[in-house]
Amino acid sequence: MSLVSACASQCTRRRNNIRFVPSYGSVQGADDTLNKLAGNAFDTSSLLIALYRAANIPARYAYGTVELSSKLGSDTI
């Protein structure tokens, strides 16, 4: 399995099996997110990074803000 295929497989598994819980900040971490199959964006990111690292795939956090013009934002949504 190629690195790209492995990453895509992990992303799909996380998206299909982890229920999103709206909240802000790391609330429970990777272990609890896996055990509860639920978490916010930070928690599911922690889980995905842990799964990548366990598979010897380098992974790290990236955090930022996207700013869109009102025209582009309305076209995107």
DOMI-482356 format. One record per atom (N, C-alpha, C): residue in one letter; x, y, z. Coordinates in pm, whole numbers, padded with zeros to 5 digits, always signed. Example, Ala and Ser with C-alpha at 12.3 -4.5 7.8 and 13.67 -1.06 7.14 Angstrom:
! residues 2
A+01319-00569+00780
A+01230-00450+00780
A+01320-00330+00780
S+01285-00225+00708
S+01367-00106+00714
S+01290+00003+00787
! end
This chain:
! residues 77
M+00086-00118+00000
M+00000+00000+00000
M+00090+00124+00000
S+00063+00216-00089
S+00143+00338-00096
S+00111+00431+00020
L+00200+00526+00044
L+00180+00624+00151
L+00052+00702+00130
V+00024+00742+00008
V-00098+00817-00023
V-00222+00732+00004
S-00219+00607-00036
S-00333+00516-00011
S-00355+00494+00137
A-00247+00479+00212
A-00258+00460+00357
A-00320+00582+00423
C-00276+00701+00383
C-00331+00825+00440
C-00479+00839+00405
A-00513+00812+00281
A-00653+00823+00238
A-00740+00723+00313
S-00689+00605+00335
S-00764+00501+00408
S-00791+00545+00551
Q-00691+00600+00619
Q-00709+00646+00756
Q-00808+00761+00763
C-00799+00856+00669
C-00892+00970+00666
C-01036+00923+00647
T-01055+00830+00555
T-01189+00778+00528
T-01245+00705+00649
R-01162+00624+00712
R-01206+00551+00831
R-01248+00648+00942
R-01170+00752+00963
R-01202+00850+01066
R-01331+00924+01032
R-01345+00968+00908
R-01464+01043+00867
R-01591+00959+00878
N-01583+00833+00845
N-01702+00746+00844
N-01739+00691+00981
N-01646+00689+01076
N-01672+00621+01202
N-01671+00708+01326
I-01623+00830+01317
I-01614+00918+01434
I-01722+01025+01423
R-01811+01031+01522
R-01919+01130+01524
R-01863+01264+01569
F-01900+01370+01497
F-01853+01505+01530
F-01931+01561+01648
V-01860+01613+01745
V-01919+01678+01862
V-01872+01824+01861
P-01963+01920+01840
P-01920+02059+01830
P-01874+02114+01965
S-01747+02149+01972
S-01687+02215+02088
S-01552+02269+02042
Y-01485+02344+02127
Y-01359+02406+02087
Y-01245+02358+02176
G-01132+02336+02116
G-01013+02295+02190
G-01006+02145+02205
S-00891+02099+02247
S-00874+01956+02268
S-00943+01918+02398
V-01054+01848+02387
V-01136+01815+02502
V-01097+01678+02559
Q-01076+01580+02473
Q-01054+01444+02523
Q-00931+01375+02468
G-00873+01420+02360
G-00754+01356+02306
G-00784+01234+02222
A-00677+01175+02169
A-00690+01064+02074
A-00750+00938+02137
D-00704+00901+02257
D-00751+00777+02319
D-00901+00778+02344
D-00950+00884+02408
D-01093+00891+02436
D-01176+00904+02309
T-01124+00974+02210
T-01195+00988+02083
T-01214+00852+02018
L-01110+00770+02021
L-01120+00635+01966
L-01216+00549+02048
N-01207+00557+02180
N-01294+00477+02266
N-01441+00516+02254
K-01468+00644+02243
K-01606+00694+02237
K-01659+00706+02095
L-01570+00695+01996
L-01603+00715+01855
L-01673+00849+01833
A-01628+00951+01906
A-01685+01085+01894
A-01582+01186+01941
G-01584+01305+01879
G-01494+01410+01922
G-01508+01532+01834
N-01447+01642+01879
N-01448+01764+01799
N-01334+01760+01698
A-01314+01870+01626
A-01213+01874+01521
A-01072+01851+01576
F-01041+01911+01690
F-00909+01893+01750
F-00888+01748+01792
D-00988+01690+01856
D-00977+01552+01903
D-00963+01453+01788
T-01041+01471+01683
T-01031+01379+01570
T-00898+01398+01496
S-00847+01520+01496
S-00714+01544+01438
S-00608+01473+01520
S-00619+01479+01651
S-00525+01408+01739
S-00528+01258+01711
L-00647+01204+01694
L-00661+01062+01663
L-00598+01028+01529
L-00625+01109+01428
L-00569+01082+01296
L-00417+01089+01299
I-00361+01187+01368
I-00216+01198+01379
I-00159+01075+01450
A-00224+01031+01556
A-00178+00912+01628
A-00182+00788+01538
L-00287+00774+01459
L-00297+00660+01367
L-00188+00666+01260
Y-00163+00785+01205
Y-00055+00800+01106
Y+00079+00762+01167
R+00106+00816+01286
R+00236+00789+01349
R+00251+00641+01382
A+00144+00575+01423
A+00148+00431+01450
A+00179+00351+01324
A+00142+00406+01210
A+00169+00342+01081
A+00300+00391+01020
N+00383+00460+01101
N+00511+00516+01055
N+00495+00617+00943
I+00385+00689+00944
I+00362+00797+00848
I+00383+00928+00925
P+00477+01012+00882
P+00501+01137+00953
P+00375+01224+00954
A+00343+01281+01069
A+00223+01364+01081
A+00246+01472+01186
R+00184+01588+01165
R+00191+01697+01262
R+00067+01783+01248
Y+00045+01868+01348
Y-00068+01959+01346
Y-00036+02079+01258
A-00138+02131+01193
A-00131+02260+01123
A-00260+02332+01156
Y-00249+02455+01197
Y-00365+02530+01242
Y-00360+02667+01178
G-00473+02716+01132
G-00474+02848+01070
G-00616+02899+01051
T-00623+03013+00992
T-00750+03077+00964
T-00757+03106+00815
V-00871+03081+00757
V-00894+03111+00616
V-00987+03231+00609
E-00945+03329+00535
E-01029+03447+00515
E-01074+03450+00369
L-01204+03464+00347
L-01261+03466+00213
L-01336+03597+00193
S-01338+03643+00071
S-01422+03758+00040
S-01567+03712+00050
S-01659+03806+00070
S-01799+03767+00084
S-01849+03698-00044
K-01803+03741-00160
K-01844+03679-00287
K-01793+03535-00294
L-01665+03515-00267
L-01609+03382-00274
L-01669+03292-00166
G-01690+03346-00046
G-01749+03268+00061
G-01889+03221+00028
S-01971+03309-00030
S-02109+03271-00063
S-02111+03171-00179
D-02015+03182-00271
D-02008+03087-00382
D-01962+02950-00334
T-01880+02948-00230
T-01826+02823-00177
T-01931+02749-00096
I-02009+02821-00019
I-02109+02759+00066
I-02228+02730-00017
! end
